[in-house]
Amino acid sequence: MLLAIDSGNTNVQFALYDGARQVASWRCGNDPHRTADEYVVWLSQLMSLQDIRLADLTGTIIASVVPDTLFNLKRLCEKHVPGDVMVVGERLVDLGIEVLIDRPEQVGADRLVGVVAAHAKYGGPVMVLDFGTATSFDVADAAGNFRGGVLAPGVRLSVEALYMAAAKLPRIEIRPPERVIGRATIPAMESGVYWGYVSMIDGMIGRIQAEYGEPMKVVATGGLSALFANATDRIDITDQNLMMDGLIEIHRRNT
């Protein structure tokens, strides 16, 4: 079995694959100070609940946007997991696409994995809308090459900033309010966050498609994707497993 690890700014997801079939998946908070030994205790206990042992694994693929976390995840795999360790972004790992932007070395591994998966699953041109710590809009052309994109503050980050910066405003849930015009403070905030992001999504997708000049599918992923996809007809597909599918596809291309 293959161990796939997606390390974002907020969470780390671990998934086990038997070929293309996902056998199990777990998440934990991303703490750069968590050591390889701490990871292996946590992971091996969860695996044992499904009668899986570390010795059953045959290799690992990792994508990470947090360098300190990547160091500890690599140590985990090199020390405790059988087989080779493949890291997205390292020189010997071939994504099977070109990164056609001004500074390719600055692109986060998560953005590249997302466009690889979206193009492999749905064809191109395609746009990946990822609701993560940042909200990203990334474009792959008809051949699957990365053409750039847009980065905006994530929904939860915006809510937290509003709470921290305004002394009298409370923390709120991210949910669709009953009406746009709020008749109290909390409904007004909920409307601003929810419908404000829907408006940003609609406007940004429209601008990207107009500038690119060709029709493209829009694939949404990330924890809040389903919540916002229901409020706009700009999103064609919601795919919560896009990042893990991208890691498996990249591993396949390199083996």
Buried (B, 14 or more C-beta within 10 A) or exposed (E): BBBBBBBBBBBBBBBBBEEEEBBBBBEBEBBEEBEBEBBBEBBEEBBEEEEBEBEBBEBBBBBBBBEEBBBBBBBBBEEBBEEBBBBBBEEEBEBBBEBEBEEEEEBBBBBBBBBBBBBBBBEBBBBBBBBBBBBBBBBBBEEBBBBBBBEBBBBBBBBEEBBEEEEEBEEBEBEEBEEEEBEEEBBBBBBBBBBEBBEBBBEBBEEBBEEBEEEBBBBBBBBBBBBBBEBBEBBBBBBEBBBBBBBBBBBBBBE
